[in-house]
Amino acid sequence: MQVLAPILETEVKISPARYAARVAALQEKLAQENLDGFLVSHFANRRFLSGYSASDYPPNETAGFLFITRRAAFMITSFLYAEEAQAEVGPVGFELVSLQTNETYSQAVARLIKATGCQRVGFEAIALVFDFFFGIAESLEGAAELINTKNFVETLRVIKDAEEIELLRRAIAISDRAFDETWPLIQAGVTEKYIAWQIERRIREFGGEALAFDTIVASGPNGATPHAVPGERIMQEGDPVIVDMGARYRGYNSDMTRTVVIGEPTARFREIYNIVLEAQLRTCDAIRPGLTGGQADAVARDIISSYGYGETFGHSLGHGIGLAVHENPRLRMNSQTVLEPNMVHSVEPGIYLAGWGGVRIEDLVLVTPDGHENLTGAIKDGFV
């Protein structure tokens, strides 16, 4: 089998000083919110603050927690991850706390809360499994109050720093090249699963550490389902084919969607594709600081509606991206979130028609001080 060469690159790493600054910003928030400590369980927030790269697997198990007080930072993990954790979070300034014999994570967290004398401890309501929460509360025996929070760390992640933007560029470059080398294989007689595998193979061989998410390849009528799962359907002449894909590079994700057609484009495909492309290009052109997420969404939605297809664009325009594939800012109807320089988000309008299929086109856009930069370079205007 041919082995494809990875994309050439220089070393890019987030510095220990950058992690220390992030922790300091969180500690400042603790004081502002009258919290003594904060428990971090969301994988992306954990990596953002510490650089810890281990994945939670399986879903009902954890690779560890961060516990941050106003003066100190701790990484709680087990024997399974201790060596990796020490190598990654030690230089950043985290103190490693290992599970004791026959101790659960809940008990270890409660033990640390008591040892640090914290009385009010925040936790991530969206990320902490109830079984863990209940175990911590039971082990605390009333020694501290657990306070649920929302977007406590996520707000620190919205504005990307220079290293994060460079890591995103590399993830995007990997997926761009993977798509550009795969789309010619989309032909009559091949299955959706085959194309999905060809994409995954290239992402890996071009330097991606993983897929950002399970690749979507939706041909013909399957394209009417925005999040279709690639199956055994054999593609046919005239099929529109939606490909939604992304690469992960050192924790940072890319996300792009392209729609191609097999064989000669039909009049209907040309119509739908050109409407979506117009909406996507004009919305990208409108991105700038000061625009709200709702205003950005309205640019694309109004264009699609003007052609009579407004009811077929059933999802939001876009989402932020970074250590998580979907994060803030959100570009959706009525959103009052104001775009700021160094936010990175998707622009992905679509039209979906039951029984026929769909068209979606998605790029990642960096908000700059005076406008925007489209980071996605894969071909998108050569399919009609």
C-alpha positions as CSV (number, residue, x, y, z in Angstrom):
1,M,0.0,0.0,0.0
2,Q,1.2,3.5,-0.8
3,V,2.2,5.5,2.2
4,L,1.5,9.2,2.0
5,A,4.0,11.7,3.3
6,P,2.9,13.9,6.2
7,I,2.7,17.6,5.8
8,L,6.1,19.2,6.5
9,E,6.1,21.3,9.6
10,T,8.2,23.0,12.3
11,E,7.6,22.4,16.0
12,V,4.6,24.3,17.5
13,K,4.0,23.9,21.3
14,I,2.1,25.9,23.8
15,S,4.5,27.2,26.4
16,P,4.4,26.5,30.1
17,A,4.1,30.2,30.7
18,R,0.9,30.3,28.6
19,Y,-0.7,27.5,30.7
20,A,0.3,29.4,33.8
21,A,-1.3,32.5,32.6
22,R,-4.5,30.6,31.9
23,V,-4.6,29.1,35.4
24,A,-3.9,32.6,36.8
25,A,-6.9,33.9,34.9
26,L,-9.1,31.2,36.3
27,Q,-7.9,31.9,39.8
28,E,-8.8,35.5,39.3
29,K,-12.3,34.4,38.4
30,L,-12.5,32.3,41.5
31,A,-12.0,35.4,43.6
32,Q,-14.6,37.3,41.6
33,E,-17.2,34.6,41.9
34,N,-16.5,34.0,45.6
35,L,-15.3,30.4,45.0
36,D,-12.4,28.8,46.9
37,G,-11.7,26.1,44.4
38,F,-12.8,24.7,41.0
39,L,-13.1,21.1,39.7
40,V,-12.4,20.7,36.0
41,S,-13.8,17.6,34.4
42,H,-14.4,18.6,30.8
43,F,-11.6,17.1,28.6
44,A,-11.1,20.3,26.5
45,N,-11.0,22.6,29.6
46,R,-8.6,20.2,31.3
47,R,-6.2,20.3,28.3
48,F,-6.6,24.1,27.9
49,L,-5.5,24.7,31.4
50,S,-2.8,22.1,31.8
51,G,-1.8,20.6,28.5
52,Y,-2.9,17.1,29.7
53,S,-3.6,15.1,26.5
54,A,-5.0,11.8,27.8
55,S,-8.5,11.0,26.6
56,D,-11.4,9.8,28.8
57,Y,-12.1,6.2,27.7
58,P,-14.5,4.5,27.8
59,P,-17.0,7.3,28.3
60,N,-17.9,6.3,31.8
61,E,-14.3,6.5,33.0
62,T,-12.0,9.5,33.4
63,A,-8.3,10.1,32.8
64,G,-8.4,12.6,35.7
65,F,-9.6,15.9,37.1
66,L,-8.0,19.2,37.6
67,F,-8.6,21.0,41.0
68,I,-7.6,24.6,41.1
69,T,-7.7,26.8,44.2
70,R,-6.9,30.5,44.5
71,R,-3.3,29.6,45.2
72,A,-2.5,26.2,43.8
73,A,-3.3,23.8,41.0
74,F,-3.6,20.0,41.2
75,M,-4.0,17.1,38.8
76,I,-5.8,14.1,40.2
77,T,-5.3,10.8,38.3
78,S,-4.7,7.1,38.7
79,F,-1.8,4.8,38.2
80,L,-2.9,4.2,34.6
81,Y,-2.1,7.8,33.7
82,A,0.4,8.9,36.3
83,E,3.6,8.9,34.2
84,E,2.0,10.7,31.3
85,A,0.3,13.2,33.6
86,Q,3.6,14.0,35.4
87,A,5.4,14.6,32.2
88,E,2.8,16.9,30.8
89,V,1.4,18.9,33.8
90,G,4.5,18.8,36.0
91,P,6.4,21.4,34.0
92,V,3.3,23.6,33.9
93,G,3.1,23.8,37.6
94,F,0.4,21.3,38.6
95,E,1.0,19.1,41.6
96,L,0.1,15.5,40.9
97,V,-2.3,13.7,43.2
98,S,-2.6,10.0,42.7
99,L,-5.5,7.8,43.8
100,Q,-4.7,5.8,47.0
101,T,-5.3,2.1,47.2
102,N,-9.0,1.2,46.7
103,E,-9.8,4.9,46.5
104,T,-12.3,6.2,43.9
105,Y,-12.0,9.5,42.0
106,S,-14.9,10.9,44.0
107,Q,-13.1,10.1,47.3
108,A,-9.8,11.5,46.1
109,V,-11.5,14.8,45.0
110,A,-13.3,15.1,48.4
111,R,-10.0,14.3,50.2
112,L,-8.2,17.2,48.3
113,I,-11.1,19.6,48.9
114,K,-10.8,18.9,52.6
115,A,-7.0,19.1,52.6
116,T,-7.0,22.5,51.0
117,G,-9.7,23.9,53.3
118,C,-12.0,25.0,50.4
119,Q,-15.6,25.8,51.5
120,R,-17.2,26.8,48.2
121,V,-16.1,24.6,45.2
122,G,-17.3,25.2,41.6
123,F,-17.9,22.3,39.2
124,E,-18.8,22.0,35.5
125,A,-22.5,21.1,35.5
126,I,-22.4,20.1,31.8
127,A,-19.5,17.8,32.2
128,L,-19.5,16.1,35.7
129,V,-21.3,12.8,35.6
130,F,-24.0,12.6,38.3
131,D,-22.5,9.5,39.8
132,F,-19.2,11.4,40.4
133,F,-21.0,14.4,41.8
134,F,-23.0,12.3,44.2
135,G,-19.9,10.4,45.3
136,I,-18.0,13.7,45.9
137,A,-20.9,15.1,47.9
138,E,-21.2,12.0,50.0
139,S,-17.5,11.8,50.7
140,L,-17.4,15.5,51.7
141,E,-19.9,14.9,54.5
142,G,-20.9,18.5,54.4
143,A,-17.3,19.9,54.6
144,A,-17.8,22.0,51.5
145,E,-20.5,23.3,49.3
146,L,-20.5,22.3,45.6
147,I,-21.6,25.1,43.3
148,N,-22.7,24.3,39.7
149,T,-21.3,26.7,37.0
150,K,-21.8,27.2,33.3
151,N,-19.0,28.2,30.8
152,F,-16.7,29.1,33.7
153,V,-13.6,27.9,31.7
154,E,-15.1,28.1,28.3
155,T,-15.2,31.9,28.3
156,L,-11.4,31.9,28.6
157,R,-11.2,29.7,25.5
158,V,-13.2,31.9,23.1
159,I,-10.4,34.2,22.1
160,K,-7.5,32.1,20.6
161,D,-3.9,33.0,21.2
162,A,-1.2,32.9,18.5
163,E,-0.2,29.3,19.3
164,E,-3.7,28.1,19.2
165,I,-4.3,29.7,15.8
166,E,-1.2,28.1,14.4
167,L,-2.3,24.7,15.7
168,L,-5.7,25.2,14.1
169,R,-4.1,26.2,10.8
170,R,-2.2,22.9,10.8
171,A,-5.3,20.8,11.6
172,I,-7.1,22.7,8.7
173,A,-4.2,22.1,6.3
174,I,-4.3,18.4,7.0
175,S,-8.0,18.1,6.3
176,D,-7.7,20.4,3.2
177,R,-5.2,18.1,1.7
178,A,-7.0,15.0,2.7
179,F,-10.2,16.2,0.9
180,D,-8.4,17.5,-2.2
181,E,-6.8,14.1,-2.7
182,T,-10.0,12.1,-1.9
183,W,-12.8,13.8,-3.7
184,P,-11.7,12.5,-7.2
185,L,-12.4,9.0,-5.8
186,I,-16.1,9.9,-5.3
187,Q,-17.5,8.0,-8.2
188,A,-20.5,5.9,-9.2
189,G,-20.1,2.4,-7.8
190,V,-18.3,3.1,-4.6
191,T,-19.9,3.2,-1.1
192,E,-20.1,6.0,1.4
193,K,-18.0,3.9,3.8
194,Y,-15.2,3.5,1.3
195,I,-14.9,7.3,0.9
196,A,-15.0,7.8,4.7
197,W,-12.1,5.4,5.1
198,Q,-10.1,7.0,2.4
199,I,-10.5,10.4,4.2
200,E,-9.5,8.9,7.6
201,R,-6.5,7.2,6.1
202,R,-5.2,10.4,4.6
203,I,-5.8,12.4,7.7
204,R,-3.7,10.0,9.7
205,E,-0.9,9.8,7.1
206,F,-0.8,13.6,6.6
207,G,0.0,14.0,10.3
208,G,-3.4,14.1,12.1
209,E,-3.5,12.5,15.5
210,A,-7.1,11.5,15.0
211,L,-10.3,12.4,13.3
212,A,-11.9,15.5,14.8
213,F,-15.2,13.6,14.6
214,D,-16.7,10.7,12.7
215,T,-16.6,11.6,9.0
216,I,-20.0,12.2,7.3
217,V,-20.3,11.0,3.7
218,A,-24.0,11.3,2.6
219,S,-24.9,10.5,-1.0
220,G,-28.1,11.0,-2.9
221,P,-31.2,11.2,-0.6
222,N,-29.1,10.4,2.4
223,G,-27.8,14.0,2.1
224,A,-31.1,15.3,3.3
225,T,-30.1,14.3,6.8
226,P,-27.4,16.8,8.0
227,H,-25.7,14.3,10.3
228,A,-26.0,11.1,8.2
229,V,-23.8,8.2,9.0
230,P,-21.8,6.7,6.1
231,G,-23.3,3.3,5.1
232,E,-23.2,0.7,2.4
233,R,-25.2,2.8,-0.1
234,I,-23.5,2.6,-3.6
235,M,-23.2,6.0,-5.2
236,Q,-24.9,6.6,-8.5
237,E,-24.6,9.1,-11.4
238,G,-26.1,12.4,-10.6
239,D,-25.9,12.0,-6.8
240,P,-25.0,15.0,-4.7
241,V,-22.6,13.9,-2.0
242,I,-22.0,15.8,1.2
243,V,-18.6,15.3,2.9
244,D,-18.2,16.7,6.4
245,M,-14.8,16.0,7.9
246,G,-12.1,17.2,10.2
247,A,-8.6,16.4,11.6
248,R,-7.3,16.7,15.1
249,Y,-3.7,18.0,15.5
250,R,-2.2,18.2,19.0
251,G,-5.7,18.5,20.5
252,Y,-7.0,21.2,18.1
253,N,-9.7,20.4,15.5
254,S,-10.6,21.3,12.0
255,D,-14.1,21.1,10.5
256,M,-15.1,21.5,6.8
257,T,-17.9,20.5,4.6
258,R,-17.9,20.1,0.8
259,T,-20.6,18.9,-1.5
260,V,-19.7,17.3,-4.9
261,V,-21.8,15.7,-7.6
262,I,-21.1,12.5,-9.4
263,G,-21.0,12.9,-13.1
264,E,-22.6,15.8,-14.9
265,P,-24.4,18.3,-12.5
266,T,-28.2,18.4,-13.0
267,A,-30.0,21.7,-13.3
268,R,-31.4,21.1,-9.8
269,F,-27.9,20.5,-8.3
270,R,-26.6,23.7,-10.0
271,E,-29.5,25.7,-8.6
272,I,-29.2,24.5,-5.0
273,Y,-25.4,24.5,-5.0
274,N,-25.1,28.0,-6.3
275,I,-27.6,29.3,-3.7
276,V,-25.7,27.7,-0.9
277,L,-22.3,28.9,-2.3
278,E,-23.6,32.5,-2.6
279,A,-24.9,32.4,1.0
280,Q,-21.6,31.0,2.2
281,L,-19.4,33.4,0.4
282,R,-21.4,36.5,1.2
283,T,-21.6,35.5,4.8
284,C,-17.9,35.0,5.0
285,D,-17.4,38.4,3.4
286,A,-19.6,40.0,6.1
287,I,-17.6,38.6,9.1
288,R,-15.9,41.3,11.1
289,P,-15.5,42.4,14.7
290,G,-18.8,43.9,16.1
291,L,-21.1,41.7,14.1
292,T,-23.3,39.5,16.3
293,G,-23.8,35.8,15.8
294,G,-27.4,36.5,15.0
295,Q,-26.5,39.1,12.3
296,A,-24.1,36.6,10.7
297,D,-26.7,33.9,10.7
298,A,-29.2,36.3,9.1
299,V,-27.0,37.1,6.2
300,A,-27.0,33.5,5.0
301,R,-30.6,32.8,6.1
302,D,-32.0,35.8,4.2
303,I,-30.2,34.8,1.0
304,I,-31.5,31.2,1.1
305,S,-35.0,32.5,2.0
306,S,-35.0,34.9,-0.9
307,Y,-34.8,31.9,-3.2
308,G,-37.7,30.2,-1.5
309,Y,-35.6,27.6,0.5
310,G,-35.7,29.2,3.9
311,E,-37.5,26.3,5.6
312,T,-34.9,23.8,4.3
313,F,-32.0,25.5,6.3
314,G,-32.8,24.0,9.6
315,H,-29.6,24.4,11.6
316,S,-27.5,27.3,12.8
317,L,-25.0,29.0,10.7
318,G,-21.9,28.1,12.6
319,H,-19.9,27.4,15.8
320,G,-16.6,28.1,17.4
321,I,-13.9,25.5,17.2
322,G,-10.7,24.7,19.1
323,L,-10.0,21.9,21.6
324,A,-13.6,21.0,21.1
325,V,-15.3,20.7,17.7
326,H,-18.3,22.7,18.8
327,E,-17.6,25.6,21.2
328,N,-18.3,29.3,21.6
329,P,-19.0,31.6,19.8
330,R,-22.3,30.3,18.4
331,L,-23.6,31.8,15.2
332,R,-27.3,31.2,15.3
333,M,-30.7,33.1,15.1
334,N,-31.0,35.9,17.6
335,S,-27.6,35.3,19.1
336,Q,-26.3,38.5,20.8
337,T,-22.7,37.2,21.0
338,V,-20.4,39.9,19.5
339,L,-17.6,38.7,17.3
340,E,-14.1,39.7,18.4
341,P,-10.6,39.5,16.9
342,N,-9.1,36.0,17.2
343,M,-12.3,34.1,17.5
344,V,-12.4,31.2,15.1
345,H,-15.7,29.8,13.9
346,S,-17.4,27.9,11.1
347,V,-19.7,29.3,8.4
348,E,-21.8,26.4,7.1
349,P,-25.2,27.2,5.5
350,G,-27.1,24.3,3.8
351,I,-30.2,23.3,2.0
352,Y,-31.7,19.8,2.5
353,L,-34.5,18.3,0.4
354,A,-36.2,15.1,1.4
355,G,-36.0,12.4,-1.3
356,W,-33.3,14.2,-3.2
357,G,-30.4,15.1,-0.9
358,G,-28.6,18.2,0.2
359,V,-25.9,20.8,-0.2
360,R,-23.7,22.2,2.7
361,I,-20.5,24.2,2.3
362,E,-18.4,24.9,5.4
363,D,-15.2,26.9,6.0
364,L,-13.5,28.0,9.2
365,V,-13.0,31.7,9.6
366,L,-10.7,33.7,11.8
367,V,-12.0,37.1,12.9
368,T,-9.2,39.7,12.4
369,P,-9.0,43.3,13.8
370,D,-10.4,44.7,10.5
371,G,-12.4,41.8,9.1
372,H,-11.7,38.1,8.7
373,E,-9.4,35.5,7.2
374,N,-10.8,32.3,5.7
375,L,-8.6,29.6,7.0
376,T,-10.0,26.7,4.9
377,G,-8.4,26.2,1.5
378,A,-10.0,23.1,0.0
379,I,-11.7,23.4,-3.3
380,K,-15.4,24.5,-3.1
381,D,-16.2,26.3,-6.3
382,G,-15.5,23.7,-9.0
383,F,-18.4,21.3,-8.6
384,V,-21.1,23.0,-10.8
